[in-house]
Amino acid sequence: MMAHITRHHLSIAEEDEKPVICTVQCVEEESNYGLQIPTMSPKINMTTNPPERDYGERKRLKRSSVWDIFTKVDDEVHCRICDSKLKYRSSTTSMMYHIKNKHPDTVPNDGVSVPAQTEVTELITRMIEKDMLPISVVNGEGFHDLLAHTVQNYKMPSAGDITRIIEGHFREKAEELVAQLGKVEKVALTVDFWTALPFQRYITISCSFITEDWQRKSAVLQTHKLSEGHTAADSVTERLLHTVQAWAITQKVTSCVKNNTQSITSAQTGACVTWDFVTCFATTLQFTVTKGLSEDLVCIIAAAGRLVQHFSDNLLASEALEQKQVQMCLPQHKLIKSSKARWDTICDMLERLLEQRWAIKAVLSDRAITNKQEALALEIEDDCWQIIENFTPVLATLKWATTAISAETEISISNIYPITFSLIQTHLTPKEKDVEQVIEFKEKVQRSLRDCMEVDSCELASKPALIASMLDPRHKHLSFLTPTGRLAAKVKLHELVAKLDAATAPVGAKDEQQETPVTPDISQVAKYSQLRKTPQNTMALLLGDNYSSSYATDAEAQVDYYLRDIAPSLDINPLDWWRLNGPRFPKLATLARHYLCIPSVSLPSLLSDAGQTFATTRTRLSPEHVNMMIFVNRNA
């Protein structure tokens, strides 16, 4: 090779010894302790310092591993570990000698740095955690080939090694979460049911809380496999109690949000549960919309689905549709197919069909593309198009409601009842222009929402979601309720503040005495004789310093002042408002932390029955490792 370089690449041969790009495929020797050899881009300026490694390049680099530790500066090399400086004379011997004597732990027998091996193994583990891959991926032949090509001499860890690293990450994150939960007053639980295989049902229990600096946080606590030997209610409640005890938050739970419409508390174990159960609002909307679909609407949705499927399967029709879109100056969008598991995709499908209606008609009427028999089977009649035009805006409104309460950064529990009453009183009220099928749909959804959300119940004021609305400064006026309903909600808020007062009285008795505005004792007047020189000071002495306070210090008056305070705009984050105004209403701020931490929906669709489920390959994990994988993934 040196003879070849001297004969054909003299300029390179004349330079000092530096890493050289190997442009031919090299056969790598197998090594039990192989470690990473960094790669470099082919476009390298040989006169500069060794550049950063680029793992994306396909060409390999043949160079000494000492350049992972040393940097060349003019005629010297500098050690990156101890900053020693050595003379460089076209040889790496002195650098290798320095590493073996000063830093023996960094280089194994084959001369490749240990940190590089550890770093790649850590990256592989993080990839498995982030992408929820099966741990057995490290045993795959293709994965071995990829690593052998990308990281030369890398020693592939076993599945057991990766499992031990994941277990270490699990313990670290668990310790961090224990420390966090120890600092919060209240938490809200969410229970998400999901399926790995038809006979493998799991629940994932997570929690939400608000920190001292008014940041909303959420974390997965535990994932359990449901046993077949128990009833559903007994099994779920047992898992819930076990989880809250394991994390020492039994006395901190305010409520539990579940993503199914059936009760999960049995009579035997219900007495052990001290919190309320709340149904996921997205699940409630899913139930009400599905129940509201009449036979006519189901047939129209099915016909729309067949039409979309035709353009998805037929390449000629799809290309013709693109041409018609250009000719008619329509947006060049693809048609959307709805999913049975998600009703909101029906809205997306119908909206896109309305947008592309005339381009679709043009394709179906072109006999060079669609024969007459296909056209008759696929064509949607004008009456059905009218129903779609009338029905789609109603679905869009319900979809907006789902989006509003599903935003991860939004305090959504307080939005549930304002949105519910707005839907019932405004958006789902039949209008004159509505067709018969849409009127029937609106009335069915109205009734279902009233029943599921118990809007006519005398216990409405005690619902966690309505209490959260009162503690949200944007909705505290409760204008969507009747005067009687608002009065009941105000009374309930007074009760909660009084109960909080009673619970904290032994701890903060001294502070309460200081907070209560009391007329000063006349015997103390002599101490402040100088204050009586002016009428203003005399009045302050007689009536107390807190007489003209801008906010109340006693519990009952705090509620009144809070409710009379000007409500902020709807685009204000309620936690930001409480961060600024919490000192004005300290007791209400405590309640706000307790209730605004409750989510309106359960876990995101990654794990839910209505969304994606674990791939079959992931079910090779034991329930214990399923719990660990979800824990480190969701708490990253």
MOSULDA-V674062 format. One record per residue. N is the residue number from 1. RES is the residue in one small letter. PHI is phi in degrees with one decimal (999 if undefined). BURIAL is b if it has 9 or more other C-alpha atoms within 8 Angstrom, else e. Layout:
BEGIN
n | res | phi | burial
N | RES | PHI | BURIAL
N | RES | PHI | BURIAL
END
This chain:
BEGIN
n | res | phi | burial
1 | m | 999 | e
2 | m | -63.2 | e
3 | a | -63.6 | e
4 | h | -63.8 | e
5 | i | -65.2 | b
6 | t | -63.8 | b
7 | r | -76.7 | e
8 | h | -111.1 | e
9 | h | -134.5 | b
10 | l | -62.7 | b
11 | s | -62.3 | e
12 | i | -74.5 | e
13 | a | -65.7 | b
14 | e | -77.0 | e
15 | e | -78.3 | e
16 | d | -63.2 | e
17 | e | -64.0 | e
18 | k | -140.2 | e
19 | p | -57.9 | e
20 | v | -118.6 | e
21 | i | -74.4 | b
22 | c | -92.8 | b
23 | t | -96.8 | e
24 | v | -117.1 | e
25 | q | -70.0 | e
26 | c | -106.0 | e
27 | v | -90.9 | e
28 | e | -89.4 | e
29 | e | -80.5 | e
30 | e | -73.6 | e
31 | s | -139.5 | e
32 | n | -69.2 | e
33 | y | -123.9 | e
34 | g | -68.0 | b
35 | l | -132.8 | b
36 | q | -71.6 | b
37 | i | -114.3 | b
38 | p | -62.1 | b
39 | t | -106.6 | b
40 | m | -135.2 | b
41 | s | -68.6 | b
42 | p | -62.6 | e
43 | k | -87.8 | e
44 | i | -114.7 | e
45 | n | -83.7 | e
46 | m | -72.0 | e
47 | t | -95.0 | e
48 | t | -102.7 | e
49 | n | -64.3 | e
50 | p | -54.0 | e
51 | p | -74.4 | e
52 | e | -69.3 | e
53 | r | -72.7 | e
54 | d | -119.5 | b
55 | y | -78.5 | b
56 | g | -87.3 | e
57 | e | -76.5 | b
58 | r | -84.3 | e
59 | k | -78.3 | b
60 | r | -97.3 | b
61 | l | -117.4 | b
62 | k | -103.7 | e
63 | r | -156.6 | b
64 | s | -74.8 | e
65 | s | -71.7 | b
66 | v | -64.4 | b
67 | w | -72.3 | b
68 | d | -74.1 | e
69 | i | -112.1 | b
70 | f | -107.2 | b
71 | t | -123.0 | b
72 | k | -86.7 | b
73 | v | -129.8 | e
74 | d | 55.7 | e
75 | d | -95.9 | e
76 | e | -123.0 | b
77 | v | -124.7 | b
78 | h | -111.8 | b
79 | c | -75.9 | b
80 | r | -76.3 | b
81 | i | -85.9 | e
82 | c | -115.1 | e
83 | d | 63.7 | e
84 | s | -71.9 | e
85 | k | -121.4 | e
86 | l | -126.5 | b
87 | k | -74.4 | e
88 | y | -107.0 | b
89 | r | -128.3 | e
90 | s | 62.6 | e
91 | s | -146.4 | e
92 | t | -99.4 | b
93 | t | -60.9 | e
94 | s | -65.3 | e
95 | m | -68.1 | b
96 | m | -63.4 | b
97 | y | -62.6 | e
98 | h | -62.3 | b
99 | i | -64.5 | b
100 | k | -66.9 | b
101 | n | -88.0 | e
102 | k | -95.4 | e
103 | h | -133.4 | b
104 | p | -67.0 | b
105 | d | -78.6 | e
106 | t | -86.9 | b
107 | v | -130.1 | b
108 | p | -83.6 | b
109 | n | -60.9 | e
110 | d | -88.8 | e
111 | g | 84.1 | b
112 | v | -110.2 | b
113 | s | -68.5 | b
114 | v | -65.3 | b
115 | p | -54.9 | e
116 | a | -64.9 | b
117 | q | -61.0 | b
118 | t | -64.1 | e
119 | e | -64.0 | e
120 | v | -65.2 | e
121 | t | -61.3 | b
122 | e | -64.6 | e
123 | l | -65.2 | e
124 | i | -62.6 | e
125 | t | -63.2 | b
126 | r | -63.3 | e
127 | m | -61.2 | b
128 | i | -63.0 | b
129 | e | -69.2 | b
130 | k | -67.7 | e
131 | d | -92.3 | e
132 | m | 53.3 | b
133 | l | -86.0 | b
134 | p | -68.2 | b
135 | i | -61.9 | b
136 | s | -66.7 | e
137 | v | -59.9 | e
138 | v | -72.7 | b
139 | n | -92.1 | b
140 | g | -71.4 | e
141 | e | -63.9 | e
142 | g | -62.3 | e
143 | f | -66.1 | b
144 | h | -62.1 | b
145 | d | -62.2 | e
146 | l | -61.8 | e
147 | l | -67.4 | b
148 | a | -64.1 | b
149 | h | -77.9 | e
150 | t | -85.7 | b
151 | v | -123.9 | b
152 | q | -64.7 | b
153 | n | 64.8 | b
154 | y | -77.2 | b
155 | k | -89.4 | b
156 | m | -68.9 | e
157 | p | -73.0 | b
158 | s | -83.7 | e
159 | a | -60.6 | b
160 | g | -64.8 | e
161 | d | -61.8 | e
162 | i | -63.5 | b
163 | t | -60.6 | b
164 | r | -64.6 | e
165 | i | -66.8 | b
166 | i | -61.9 | b
167 | e | -62.1 | b
168 | g | -64.6 | e
169 | h | -61.4 | b
170 | f | -59.7 | b
171 | r | -64.2 | e
172 | e | -61.9 | e
173 | k | -67.8 | b
174 | a | -64.0 | e
175 | e | -64.0 | e
176 | e | -63.4 | e
177 | l | -67.7 | b
178 | v | -59.4 | b
179 | a | -64.4 | e
180 | q | -65.0 | e
181 | l | -65.8 | e
182 | g | -68.5 | e
183 | k | -96.3 | e
184 | v | -98.1 | b
185 | e | -84.2 | e
186 | k | -138.5 | b
187 | v | -135.3 | b
188 | a | -117.2 | b
189 | l | -95.7 | b
190 | t | -129.5 | b
191 | v | -120.4 | b
192 | d | -117.2 | b
193 | f | -93.5 | b
194 | w | -150.3 | b
195 | t | -127.6 | b
196 | a | -91.7 | b
197 | l | -134.4 | e
198 | p | -52.0 | e
199 | f | -113.4 | e
200 | q | -123.7 | b
201 | r | -102.1 | b
202 | y | -126.4 | b
203 | i | -126.7 | b
204 | t | -112.0 | b
205 | i | -104.6 | b
206 | s | -127.3 | b
207 | c | -139.7 | b
208 | s | -128.3 | b
209 | f | -156.9 | b
210 | i | -116.6 | b
211 | t | -78.4 | b
212 | e | -62.2 | e
213 | d | -94.1 | e
214 | w | 62.7 | b
215 | q | -107.8 | e
216 | r | -86.4 | b
217 | k | -125.2 | e
218 | s | -140.2 | e
219 | a | -155.3 | b
220 | v | -79.0 | b
221 | l | -96.6 | b
222 | q | -163.4 | b
223 | t | -119.5 | b
224 | h | -119.4 | b
225 | k | -89.2 | b
226 | l | -78.8 | b
227 | s | -81.6 | e
228 | e | -83.1 | e
229 | g | -78.0 | e
230 | h | -109.7 | e
231 | t | -70.7 | e
232 | a | -58.7 | e
233 | a | -64.6 | b
234 | d | -60.6 | b
235 | s | -64.7 | b
236 | v | -67.4 | b
237 | t | -62.8 | b
238 | e | -60.8 | b
239 | r | -66.0 | b
240 | l | -61.3 | b
241 | l | -62.7 | b
242 | h | -62.3 | e
243 | t | -67.9 | b
244 | v | -67.0 | b
245 | q | -70.5 | b
246 | a | -63.7 | e
247 | w | -95.9 | e
248 | a | 58.0 | e
249 | i | -125.7 | b
250 | t | -55.8 | e
251 | q | -88.1 | e
252 | k | -106.2 | e
253 | v | -79.1 | b
254 | t | -93.7 | b
255 | s | -161.9 | b
256 | c | -133.8 | b
257 | v | -98.2 | b
258 | k | -121.1 | b
259 | n | -102.8 | b
260 | n | -136.5 | e
261 | t | -90.7 | e
262 | q | -93.9 | e
263 | s | -68.7 | e
264 | i | -115.7 | b
265 | t | -116.8 | b
266 | s | -91.7 | b
267 | a | -66.6 | e
268 | q | -70.1 | e
269 | t | -103.1 | b
270 | g | -61.8 | b
271 | a | -66.4 | e
272 | c | -80.5 | e
273 | v | -95.0 | e
274 | t | -104.2 | e
275 | w | -113.4 | e
276 | d | -86.7 | e
277 | f | -105.1 | e
278 | v | -123.5 | e
279 | t | -80.9 | b
280 | c | -52.4 | b
281 | f | -68.2 | b
282 | a | -64.7 | b
283 | t | -66.0 | b
284 | t | -63.3 | b
285 | l | -63.8 | b
286 | q | -57.5 | b
287 | f | -64.7 | e
288 | t | -68.1 | b
289 | v | -67.3 | b
290 | t | -61.7 | e
291 | k | -68.9 | b
292 | g | -81.0 | b
293 | l | -73.7 | b
294 | s | -81.8 | b
295 | e | -62.9 | e
296 | d | -62.3 | e
297 | l | -66.7 | b
298 | v | -62.4 | b
299 | c | -65.8 | e
300 | i | -66.3 | b
301 | i | -64.0 | b
302 | a | -64.6 | e
303 | a | -64.7 | b
304 | a | -63.6 | b
305 | g | -63.7 | b
306 | r | -64.3 | b
307 | l | -64.1 | b
308 | v | -64.5 | b
309 | q | -63.1 | b
310 | h | -60.8 | b
311 | f | -72.4 | b
312 | s | -74.9 | b
313 | d | -86.8 | e
314 | n | -97.1 | e
315 | l | -63.0 | e
316 | l | -62.0 | e
317 | a | -66.2 | b
318 | s | -64.6 | b
319 | e | -66.5 | e
320 | a | -64.3 | b
321 | l | -62.7 | b
322 | e | -61.6 | b
323 | q | -66.1 | e
324 | k | -64.5 | b
325 | q | -60.7 | b
326 | v | -66.6 | b
327 | q | -63.6 | e
328 | m | -94.3 | e
329 | c | 58.8 | e
330 | l | -96.2 | b
331 | p | -58.9 | e
332 | q | -85.3 | e
333 | h | -108.1 | e
334 | k | -83.0 | e
335 | l | -70.8 | b
336 | i | -113.3 | e
337 | k | -98.1 | b
338 | s | -77.1 | b
339 | s | -111.3 | e
340 | k | -63.0 | e
341 | a | -79.3 | e
342 | r | -131.3 | b
343 | w | -68.4 | b
344 | d | -65.4 | b
345 | t | -72.4 | b
346 | i | -62.4 | b
347 | c | -60.7 | b
348 | d | -60.8 | b
349 | m | -63.5 | b
350 | l | -67.5 | b
351 | e | -61.4 | b
352 | r | -69.1 | b
353 | l | -64.7 | b
354 | l | -63.4 | b
355 | e | -63.1 | e
356 | q | -104.1 | b
357 | r | -55.0 | e
358 | w | -75.5 | e
359 | a | -67.1 | b
360 | i | -64.7 | b
361 | k | -60.0 | b
362 | a | -63.9 | b
363 | v | -68.4 | b
364 | l | -68.4 | b
365 | s | -87.1 | e
366 | d | -87.1 | b
367 | r | -70.6 | e
368 | a | -75.0 | e
369 | i | -112.6 | b
370 | t | -123.1 | b
371 | n | -73.1 | b
372 | k | -63.3 | e
373 | q | -64.9 | e
374 | e | -64.7 | e
375 | a | -61.7 | b
376 | l | -64.4 | e
377 | a | -74.8 | e
378 | l | -97.9 | b
379 | e | -61.5 | b
380 | i | -96.8 | e
381 | e | -68.2 | e
382 | d | -61.0 | e
383 | d | -61.5 | e
384 | c | -70.3 | b
385 | w | -61.9 | b
386 | q | -64.6 | e
387 | i | -63.9 | b
388 | i | -61.2 | b
389 | e | -62.0 | b
390 | n | -80.3 | b
391 | f | -83.4 | b
392 | t | -60.8 | b
393 | p | -60.2 | e
394 | v | -67.7 | b
395 | l | -61.9 | b
396 | a | -62.5 | b
397 | t | -63.5 | b
398 | l | -65.8 | b
399 | k | -66.9 | b
400 | w | -60.3 | e
401 | a | -62.0 | b
402 | t | -62.8 | b
403 | t | -63.0 | e
404 | a | -64.7 | e
405 | i | -89.1 | b
406 | s | -101.3 | b
407 | a | -64.8 | e
408 | e | -67.1 | e
409 | t | -89.8 | e
410 | e | -99.0 | e
411 | i | -78.9 | b
412 | s | -95.0 | b
413 | i | -59.2 | b
414 | s | -75.3 | b
415 | n | -89.2 | b
416 | i | -60.7 | b
417 | y | -74.3 | b
418 | p | -56.8 | b
419 | i | -69.4 | b
420 | t | -59.9 | b
421 | f | -67.1 | b
422 | s | -64.8 | b
423 | l | -63.8 | b
424 | i | -67.9 | b
425 | q | -85.3 | e
426 | t | -123.2 | e
427 | h | -74.1 | b
428 | l | -103.0 | b
429 | t | -82.0 | b
430 | p | -58.2 | e
431 | k | -116.0 | e
432 | e | -62.0 | e
433 | k | -79.4 | e
434 | d | -69.5 | b
435 | v | -78.2 | e
436 | e | -58.6 | e
437 | q | -64.7 | b
438 | v | -73.3 | b
439 | i | -60.7 | b
440 | e | -62.7 | b
441 | f | -63.1 | b
442 | k | -59.9 | b
443 | e | -65.5 | b
444 | k | -66.0 | b
445 | v | -66.8 | b
446 | q | -56.4 | b
447 | r | -63.2 | e
448 | s | -64.0 | b
449 | l | -64.3 | b
450 | r | -60.3 | b
451 | d | -70.8 | e
452 | c | -68.3 | e
453 | m | -92.6 | e
454 | e | 52.6 | b
455 | v | -69.1 | e
456 | d | -98.7 | e
457 | s | -76.2 | e
458 | c | -73.2 | e
459 | e | -95.1 | e
460 | l | -58.6 | b
461 | a | -64.5 | b
462 | s | -92.4 | b
463 | k | -68.5 | e
464 | p | -54.7 | b
465 | a | -66.5 | b
466 | l | -73.9 | b
467 | i | -60.7 | b
468 | a | -62.7 | b
469 | s | -63.1 | b
470 | m | -68.0 | b
471 | l | -87.2 | b
472 | d | -92.6 | b
473 | p | -59.0 | b
474 | r | -74.6 | b
475 | h | -117.0 | b
476 | k | -61.1 | b
477 | h | -72.6 | b
478 | l | 51.1 | b
479 | s | -65.1 | e
480 | f | -79.4 | e
481 | l | -93.5 | e
482 | t | -74.3 | e
483 | p | -54.2 | e
484 | t | -65.0 | e
485 | g | -64.7 | b
486 | r | -66.1 | b
487 | l | -64.4 | e
488 | a | -63.2 | b
489 | a | -66.5 | b
490 | k | -65.8 | e
491 | v | -61.2 | e
492 | k | -62.9 | b
493 | l | -64.5 | b
494 | h | -59.9 | b
495 | e | -62.4 | e
496 | l | -64.4 | e
497 | v | -66.9 | b
498 | a | -64.2 | b
499 | k | -64.7 | e
500 | l | -65.0 | b
501 | d | -60.1 | b
502 | a | -66.3 | e
503 | a | -70.3 | e
504 | t | -101.2 | b
505 | a | -58.6 | b
506 | p | -62.5 | e
507 | v | -79.2 | e
508 | g | -113.9 | e
509 | a | -59.5 | b
510 | k | -64.9 | e
511 | d | -66.6 | e
512 | e | -63.0 | b
513 | q | -65.0 | e
514 | q | -73.6 | e
515 | e | -74.3 | e
516 | t | -69.9 | e
517 | p | -69.7 | b
518 | v | -119.1 | e
519 | t | -68.1 | e
520 | p | -59.6 | b
521 | d | -67.7 | e
522 | i | -61.4 | e
523 | s | -64.7 | e
524 | q | -90.2 | e
525 | v | -64.2 | b
526 | a | -62.2 | e
527 | k | -68.1 | e
528 | y | -119.4 | e
529 | s | -61.0 | e
530 | q | -70.2 | e
531 | l | -76.0 | b
532 | r | -83.7 | b
533 | k | -68.8 | e
534 | t | -124.2 | e
535 | p | -59.6 | e
536 | q | -63.5 | e
537 | n | -67.9 | b
538 | t | -64.0 | b
539 | m | -63.1 | b
540 | a | -63.9 | b
541 | l | -68.4 | b
542 | l | -74.5 | e
543 | l | -96.7 | b
544 | g | 99.6 | b
545 | d | -68.3 | b
546 | n | -90.1 | e
547 | y | -61.5 | e
548 | s | -100.3 | e
549 | s | -60.2 | e
550 | s | -77.2 | e
551 | y | -145.9 | e
552 | a | -85.0 | b
553 | t | -106.1 | b
554 | d | -89.8 | e
555 | a | -60.8 | b
556 | e | -65.1 | b
557 | a | -70.1 | b
558 | q | -59.0 | b
559 | v | -62.5 | b
560 | d | -63.5 | e
561 | y | -65.7 | b
562 | y | -63.4 | e
563 | l | -69.8 | e
564 | r | -84.2 | e
565 | d | -65.3 | e
566 | i | -65.9 | e
567 | a | -77.6 | b
568 | p | -75.0 | e
569 | s | -72.4 | e
570 | l | -69.1 | e
571 | d | -87.1 | e
572 | i | -85.0 | b
573 | n | -75.7 | e
574 | p | -60.2 | b
575 | l | -68.6 | b
576 | d | -64.7 | b
577 | w | -63.7 | b
578 | w | -69.5 | b
579 | r | -61.2 | b
580 | l | -86.2 | e
581 | n | -104.9 | e
582 | g | -54.3 | b
583 | p | -61.4 | e
584 | r | -73.7 | e
585 | f | -130.9 | b
586 | p | -61.1 | e
587 | k | -71.9 | b
588 | l | -66.8 | b
589 | a | -63.9 | b
590 | t | -64.0 | e
591 | l | -64.1 | b
592 | a | -61.5 | b
593 | r | -62.9 | b
594 | h | -70.1 | b
595 | y | -102.7 | b
596 | l | -74.7 | b
597 | c | -80.0 | b
598 | i | -75.4 | b
599 | p | -79.5 | b
600 | s | -91.3 | b
601 | v | -129.0 | b
602 | s | -82.1 | b
603 | l | -58.2 | b
604 | p | -57.3 | e
605 | s | -69.6 | b
606 | l | -55.1 | e
607 | l | -114.4 | b
608 | s | -81.4 | b
609 | d | -61.0 | b
610 | a | -80.2 | e
611 | g | -121.0 | b
612 | q | -77.9 | b
613 | t | -119.3 | b
614 | f | -57.9 | b
615 | a | -66.4 | e
616 | t | -58.5 | e
617 | t | -65.1 | e
618 | r | -75.4 | b
619 | t | -74.5 | b
620 | r | -69.0 | e
621 | l | -71.2 | b
622 | s | -73.9 | e
623 | p | -53.6 | b
624 | e | -63.3 | e
625 | h | -77.8 | e
626 | v | -60.4 | b
627 | n | -58.9 | b
628 | m | -65.2 | b
629 | m | -62.3 | b
630 | i | -67.4 | b
631 | f | -61.9 | b
632 | v | -71.8 | b
633 | n | -71.6 | b
634 | r | -77.3 | e
635 | n | -100.9 | e
636 | a | -65.1 | e
END
